Amino acid sequence: MLKKIAAFIITIGFITGLAQTSYAETKNPDNNPISKDFKVYFEKASTTAELNKASAEYKNAWEAELNNAAKMLKSKHKLAQDKKLIDDYVKQAKEMAQKSSELEALRWSGSDEKPEPGRSFGSAATSALLQPQASVYKQAALKLIEIYDEEGKEYKYIYKPQK
């Protein structure tokens, strides 16, 4: 029972955190290498295939940054319970990202089809389903980066701009 209550509190805390704009983002939400690079990438995408590729790479970039930000923040904390809190936050973010994508799928499928593999979607749905995941990963990463920065070090992004 205690584990269920703790999971509920973490989930509510995560959702509440997503509803708030992080300090790192308010400084300048696009002042990071991922947002800068992909702004150009998305503007240049002229086909569905290019948009799908850009969306997948954008999601992957933010997921990698989330994992790295968690690793960096955990390296600054010695207590196991603090590290577990960070791990739980990342786990919840990944679960929320998946659920956000599943929810977005409702826009792109027939309402009378069962939500299972093979459910029909348009080809543009691929990028549309990746965007909510990227958004959750970005917000969660920026929150960890904000905390890392406030603890006295400036976070260094692992993302390298594309050529």
DRENMAR-260303 format. One record per residue: x, y, z of N, C-alpha, C in turn. Coordinates in steps of 0.001 Angstrom, whole numbers, plus 500000, padded with zeros to 6 digits. Example, Ala and Ser with C-alpha at 12.3 -4.5 7.8 and 13.67 -1.06 7.14 Angstrom:
BEGIN
513190494310507800512300495500507800513200496700507800512850497750507080513670498940507140512900500030507870
//
This chain:
BEGIN
500821498810500000500000500000500000500870501261500000501936501232500795502836502370500875503504502642499526503848501570498808504458501731497482503485502386496507502196502012496588501190502610495707501030504093496003501042504451497270500919505862497651502138506638497157503322506065497336504546506722496875504524506901495360504095505880494632504012505976493166503021507051492754501901507127493458500898508149493166501469509546493398502173509730494496502764511037494807503797511420493761504623510462493349505629510733492314504940511115491007503896510378490631503169510676489390502556512063489436501892512398490535501288513731490661502363514803490622503459514534491306504569515494491286505123515692489895505225514607489140505733514702487773504782515497486892503488515191486988502501515906486185502493517384486546502550517682487829502602519071488271503850519754487725504959519039487756506203519598487227506113519893485747505397519053485007505242519298483572504380520523483308503445520783484204502550521919484010503260523242484254504352523205484974505095524416485262506231524553484269506554525778483946507686526014483070508937526026483923509932525273483535511147525182484334511966526459484236512799526645485239513697527797485272514605527789484048515131526612483707516017526507482554515298526936481274514024526608481168513282526957479974512877528426479966512588529012481138512178530408481159513332531333480834514558530890481128515703531713480756515694531927479246515462530907478525515292530939477073515030529505476636513773529195476350513418527798476063514136527197474869514626528027473991515299527496472809516806527690472851517314528070474012518751528302474143519461527012474541519368526047473671520059524778473861520343524221472469521352523398472349521738522929471013520663522094470311519845521391471061518823520551470434517751521419469790517203522350470539516148523214469992516653524047468825517857524570468951518430525386467870518594524574466592519167523385466733519447522552465569518158522053464906517232521593465712516024521004465135515040522042464614515145523287465060514303524346464487514595524424462991515857524428462649516275524474461238515893523173460538516134522056461190515852520734460622514363520610460274513478521009461187512040520913460936511597521888459841512206523068459801511854524036458758512235523526457377513318522776457290513789522263455995513062520993455554512451520280456492511768519029456148510597519328455205510643518740454026509603519042453039508763517817452664509152516648453122508376515449452826507975514783454150507008513915454062506586513174455260507744512345455802508505511729454920509646510910455359510669511765456107510955512958455596511903513851456274511370514307457623510084514608457686509473515028458939509474513886459956509190512672459501509225511507460387510633511275460931511626511404460053513023511215460466513426512288461470513080513530461198513416514629462108512750514428463467511499514009463461510771513794464710511390512677465537511785511605464876512414510479465586513754510910466183514536511634465413515836512083465910515685513105467034514679513957466938514403514955467983514014514253469288513127513278469193512727512503470377513930511787470974514728511155470129515903510426470609516924511359471260517072512547470701518019513519471270517590513933472674516308514227472844515834514632474162515836513465475141515560512257474678515615511102475572517048510879476052517998510985475142519412510837475516519827511940476492519351513146476256519693514267477142519077514061478525517854513530478571517208513222479848518051512213480621518468511150479944519287510128480601520611510712481093521229511567480292522501512165480687522322513152481843521273513960481778521029514923482856520806514184484176520094513066484127519881512263485331521210511718485850522029511225484951523341510686485334524199511779485976524214512948485376525019514051485903524502514504487270523198514618487412522628515047488681522875513997489769522730512726489411522988511658490385524446511660490836525353512055489954526773512079490326527059513135491397526179514099491550526354515149492558525723514787493894524996513697493937524297513296495160524840511972495671525104511923496959525682510728497561524640509771498137523518510291498572522502509462499228521752508592498225521612507326498570520898506381497705519459506822497469518821507385498476517421507808498309517306508974497321518308509836497265518295510924496283518465510378494869519360509432494722519583508815493411518334508059492964517683507394493915516457506674493590515364507644493160515279508781493804514293509792493428514504510235491979515737510450491611516057510844490230515691509714489269516049508485489633515695507336488789514184507204488634513457507385489735511994507296489681511409508394488796511985509585488872511537510707488046511703510372486562512859509842486209513124509480484810512180508366484365511980507382485210511059506290484878509651506831484630509187507710485509507857508305485349507783509141484071508850509857483761508878510661482531508735509772481303509431508655481308509360507743480162507973507116480043507378506797481170506014506268481137505036507330480636505192508562481099504322509651480659504519509926479164505749509847478693506019510055477266505291509011476428505341507771476859504662506702476126503151506921476125502600507269477284501155507507477383500747508718476540501585509727476483501281510905475662501198510539474193502091509670473769502076509202472386500823508376472111500476507505473050499272506689472891498023507560472833497993508589473642496853509509473629496782510246472291497927510665471786497971511340470485497463510420469380497686509123469535497249508155468524495739508181468321495024508604469352493565508679469217493144509638468098493949510657467867493648511616466788493817511006465406494648509991465327495069509486464032494473508129463678493614507615464513493052506297464231491539506368464246490943505353463687489491505270463722489034505016465155487980505662465567487516505512466947486857504161467200486618503414466132486001502102466319487010500956466219488300501295466124489336500274466046489915500010467428490253498758467681490878498392468947492291498975469005492697499514470146494057500060470264495097498951470432495530498406469343496483497298469361497448497472468210498543496716468213499464496798467075498706496519465782499026497283464770498351497103463495497194498062463303496860498823464319495809499833464196496228500801463096495322501178462242495688501983461084495937503446461454496974503989460847497350505392461004497781505903459641497714507201459463498265507786458255499778507862458367500467508064457264501931508107457306502456509306458083501692510388458141502108511569458904501959511347460403501234510315460773501028510046462199502330509691462901503288509158462180504557508788462806505174509978463517505306511093462813505899512277463450504980512833464530503688512762464307502739513276465298502790512472466592503059511180466505503133510341467696504458510499468434505493510941467739506800511141468365506902512490469077506165513477468594506259514817469177505864514884470652504772514246471077504445514293472510505528513646473376506134512590472876507223511958473617508394512929473749508756513550472655509868514502472682509579515642473651508346516118473647507964517216474531508119516840476004507689515643476364507823515185477751509294515010478100510064514379477212511493514200477469512193515548477637511849516504476791512470517831476864512162518477478211510889518508478579510506519151479840511178518473481028511199517149481032511818516414482138513323516666482182513970516678481019515412516952480964515710518361481453514916519335481003515146520717481427514981520886482933514067520138483534513899520199484989515155519684485687515696518556485227516927518031485822518098518974485597518167519552484406519238520506484086519122521741484971517903522205485193517668523348486077518219523072487474517907521911488012518380521552489354519903521432489359520450520811488336521907520663488222522577522034488202522059522937487375522625524282487260522531525050488581521409524911489268521224525634490522522136525121491628522671523935491443523575523374492443525028523761492172525239524727491308526565525306491162527386524937489951526875524108489074527621523778487862526730524019486661527353524388485557526581524566484329526567523252483563525374522805483232525201521552482508525769521663481099526434520617480665526967520541479303526151519506478524525514519959477468524704519056476634525587518045475918525091516816475818525831515796475071525479515839473579524359516483473257523905516550471864524895517358471039525213516825469888526076517518468928525248517865467697525242519144467298524445519539466130524771518714464890523735518499464091523891517713462873524517518564461784525151517910460895525800518618459770524839518783458632
//
